[in-house]
C-alpha cells in the first residue's frame, strides 16, 4: 500500500531488520568464540567447514526456524556464508540448532521491534568502554573469558558500539547471549567428554579473603598467567597500564617498592579492585596516597615486600576517604578474622548481609547480571 508516509516507514522497517541482523552477528560471534575456546583447551579446535557446504546444509533450518524478514536479511548479507559456517560448526560440535536458532531468532526479533519503536535516534553515549560493560553485565566464567580472548573481540566490540548507536539495550543482548554461550560451552564440553563443572583452582581458593571481598572472581582463576588473569578479571591492557602508573605516581622516589607491588602475583586482584572503584566513581588515586602516609609496609623481610604492599594497598583502597585510622592489615590476621565462601556464592544484598553476618560478597552469582538500561 502506498501512502505519503510509506517510504519513510519502509526505510525505518528496513533499518530495524538490519539492526536485528547485527544483533544476530553479535550472538553468533560469542557462541563461536565459546566453541573455539572449549575445543582449544582440549587441543581439538576444528576449522570451519567449507562455505558452500555450510550454506547448503543450514539454509533450510534458518528459513524454517527464524522469522522470514530476518532470515531473508541474513541470507542476503555478504557475510552469510561465514555465519552459515559458524552454525554448521556449532552443530558439529554438539549444539542442537533446532533449539538454538529459535532462541537467537527471539533475540533478533526483540532488537528489531525495539528499533522500530524508536523513530528518533539518540546521539551515541560513552567512549567505547565495552570491556567495562562486560564486567558489569556478565559474570566471571568461560563465556566472558572466551569473548575477551577471542581474536574477533575487536569486531564484537565494534558491533556492540553500532547497536548502542541505534538505542539498542546492549546489556540485555549480552545477558541473553551469555545464556546461549553457557549452553554452547556445555554442549561442546559434553562432546569433548569434559566435565562441564569447572573445578575451583588453587589460585581462586588461596585468594579468598579480604583481598577479594566484593570482587567477581572466576572459579578457574590463574594468577600464574598474568595476561590470562587480567582477561579473566576483565582488566584491559590500557586499564592495567593506567593503574600501574597511578601506583608509581603515589609512591614518588620509591620505584623499587612500586615495582615489587606491580610484579607481585596478586597484582591483578588489586587492579580489579581499582577497576571496581573507578566504575563506582570512587577517587582511586586519593586512596593510593595513603601508601606514603603510613609506610609500615617497609618493616619485614625484603622478599615479602611485594606481599606486604598488596595488603597495604588493599587496606588503603577499602578504607573510606577521610579515615586515617588503622595500619595495613597483615595477611594472617585478616584471614583469621574473615568469613569466606566458595566462588559461586553471592551476597544477597545489603539488607540480607545485615541479617546474615556470616555472608561475604566475594563474587557474583554465576548467572547473567540483572540488566539495566545503558549506563555510563
N, C-alpha and C positions, 0 to 999 in steps of 0.2 A: 504494500500500500504506500502510495506516495503522498507525503504531506510536507508542508514547508519545513517542519522540524525533522523530517525523515532522515536527511543526510547527516545532520549532527548526531542524531540518535544512533544511526548506523556506525558512525565513527566511534562514538563512546562505547558501543557494544563491542566493536572490534578491539578497542584498546583493552577492555575488561578481559576478553578472552586471551589476548596476547599476554596480559599480565598474569593470568592464571597459568599459562604455559611456562612463564618464568618461575612461578612457584613450583610447578612440576619439576622443572630442571633442578631447582634447589633440593627438593626432596630426593630426587634420583641421584644427585651428586653425593649427598650424605649417605644414602643407602649403599652406593657403590664404594665409597670410602671405607665404610664399616666392613663390607665384604672383603675388600683388599687387605685391610688391617688384620682381620681374623685369619685369613689364609696366609698372610705374610708371616705372622707369628709362628705358624706351624710349618713354614718353609714350603707351602704348597700353593702359592698365588698363581692363579690361572689367567692367561691372557684373554682378552675379549674375543668372542667368536667372529668369523667373517661378517662384514656388514650386510652383504646380500642375503646370506642365510638368516641372519638375525631379523632383518626386515620381513622376510617371508614367513618366518615362524612366529612372530609376535603381533603382526598387524591385525589378524582376526581377533585375538584376545583383547587388544586395545579397543577395537571398534565395538566389541560386544560388552565390555565392562566399564567403559569410560563414556561420559556424555558426548553426544555426537559433535557439538560445536568444538569441544576441547580436543577430542580425538582427531578431528579433521585438522585443526590448527597444529596439533603435534606432528601429524604426518606430512603437513605442508612445510614444516620448518626445515631449514637447511641442515640442522643437526639431528634430524630424526633418525638416520642410520646409527648414530652414536648412542642415542637413547635406546634404540632397539637392541643394540649390543649389550648395554647395561642391563636391560630387562632379561635378556637371554642368559647372561652371566649369573644373574641372581637366581633364576630358575635352576640352572645347572648346579649352583651352589647349595640348593635345597630350599629356596624360598617359594612358597605357593603363590603364584601370580593371581590365581582366582580370588584370593583374599586380599593380596597386596594391592592390586590395581584399583579395585573399588575404593579402598581407603585413601589412596593417593588422589584418586579422582574427586573424592569428597573434599580434600584439602584444596584442590584446584577450583572446585565449584564455590567454596567459601570465599576464596580470593576474588574470583570473577564477580560474584554478587556484591562483595564489599566495594570493589572499584566502580561497578555500575551504579551503586547507590550514592557515590560521591562525585557529583558533577564538577565541583570545584577542587582543584588540586592545590595542595599546600606546598609552600617552599620547603626544601629539604632542611631538616634539622640535623644537628650532630656533625661530627667530624670524622666519621668512619671508624669509631671505636668498637668494631664488631667483635673483637676478642673479649672486650669487657662485657658486651651484651651476652655472649655465650656463657661466660662465667656466671652472670646474674640469672640466666634463664635455664641453662641445662645443668643437671647435677654432674659431679665428677664421675667418670666412668669411661667405658670403651667408646661410646658414641662421641663424646666431647673430644677425647684424645684423638680419635680417628679423623675428626674434622680438622683439628689444628695441625695434625701431622701429615695430612694429605697433600700431595703435590698440586692438587686442584684448589687448595684453600683460597688463593687469591681470587679465583673465579667465583667460588662460593661467596666470598665477602662482597665481590662486585655485584652479584645477583641480589644479595640482601640490601645493598645500597639502592639499587634500582627499584626494588619493591618498596623500600622506605619512601622513596621519592613520590611514589604513587599512593601514599597514605595507607599502605597495607600494614597490618599489625605483624611485623616480622617476628616478634616474640611468640605469638600464637602459632605461627607456622613452624618455628623452631621446636616448640613444645610438641606439636603433632608429629613433626619429622623425627623427634627423639624417640617417640614410641615405635615408629616404624624401624628406626635404626636399631633399637634394642631387639626387635623381632628378627631383623636380619642377622644381627650378631649371634643370637641364639640358634637360628636355623643353620647358619654356616658352621657354628660350633658343633652342632649335632652331626652334621655330615663329616666333619673332621674328627669325630669321636672325641671331642674335647669336653671337659666339664664346663657347663655354662655358668656355674657359680665360681667367680674368681676368688681364689684364696687370698686372705689378708696377708700382705707382705710384711717382712720383718721391719722394714722402714716405717710402715704405717703403724705397726704396734709400738715401736720404740718412740715414735714421735708423739704418741698420745700423751697429753698432759697440758699444762698451762700454755705451752708453745703453740698448740693447735686449737685452743678454745675458740669456737665461733667460726673456724675455717672449714671449707669444703674439701676434705682430704680423701682422695681416691683409695680404695682398698689395696690396689696394687702399686702404691707409691714407690718410686725407685729413685732414691736420693743419690745412688751411685752413678747415675747418668744425669748430669746437670741439665743438659738440653731437654731430655725427656721429662725430668721432674718439673721444669718450668712450663713445658707444654701441658702436663697433667694438671697443673695449678692455674692454667690459662694466663700465664705471665708472658707477654710478648718480649722479644729481644729488646725492643725500644724501651719498654717499661723497666726491664731488668737493668739496662744501662742507666736510665734516669735515677732509679732508686740507689744504685751504687754511687752515682755522682753526688746525691744528697748526703750519703753517709760520709764521703770524703770531705764535703763542704762543712759538715757538722763537727769534723774532727781535724781542724787545721793543725798542721805540724805533726800529725800522728798517722802518716801514710802507712807505716808498717803495721800499726794496730788495725787500721781500717781495712787493709788488705787481708789480714788474718780473719776478719769478720766476713768479708766478701768471698773468700775462698773456703770458708767453713762448709762442711757437708750440709748443714741445716739452713744455709742462707736462703734457699728457695722458699722455706716456710716464713722467714722474715719478710721476703719480698711479697708473698701472698698476703701477709697481714697489712703491709703498706698499701697494696692494691685495694684491699677491702676498705681501709680507712679513707683512701683517696676517693673511692666511689661513694662513700658516705659523707664526703665534704669535710673531713677532719683535717686539721693542719699537721700533716705528717712531719714536715721539716721542723716545725716548732717543737714537736715531741722529741725529735732527734737531738736537739740542742742540749738535752739533759745528760747526754753521754759525757760532756765535758764539765758539767756541773757536779757530777758525782763520779769520780774515777776509781771507785773501789774495785772495779774490774781489773785494775792493774796488779792487784795483790794475788799472788799464786804462781804456780809453776808456769814457765814460759810456754811449753807445748799445749797447755789448756787455755791459752789466751783467747783463741777464737771462740771456744765454747762459752767462756765467761762473758764475752761480748755479746754472743747470741742471747744469753739470758738477760743481760743488761739492756739490750735494745728492746727485747720483748717487754720488759718491765716499763721502759720509757714510753713505748708506744701505747701500752694499755692503761697507764695511769692518766686520769683526766688532766687537761691543761690547768695549771694553777696549783696542782697537788705536788708540793715539794717534798712530801714525806716518803719514806721507805727507800732503802738502798736496794740495788738489784738483788733479786731472789735467787738463791742457789738452786741448782737442778734438783738435788736430793731433797731439799726442804720443800720445794714446790711440788714435787711428785708425791711426797708423803702426805701432803695436805689436800691433794686434788682427787676428786672422784671422777673417773673417766669411764666412757662407754665404748662399745665397738663402733667401727666406722660406719655402720648402717643406721645408727641411732640419730635422732634429731630432737632438738629442744622443741617442745610443743608450743611454746610462746612464753612471753614474759609472765603472764598470769599463772600458767602451768608450772613454770620454773619456780615461782614463789611458793606454790603449794607442794612441789616435789623437789626439795632441796638437793636430792642426790642426782639430778639430771644435769648433764653438761652438754652444751651445744657444740660438739666438736665437728660435726659436718652435717650437711643437709641430707634429707631422706633421698634414696636413690630413685626418685621419680621426677618427672618434669616439674620445674618450679612453677608456682602459680603465675599465670600470665597476666600481664598488665598492659596498659596502653604504652605507647612509645614514651620513654623517659630518658632524660639525659642527666 
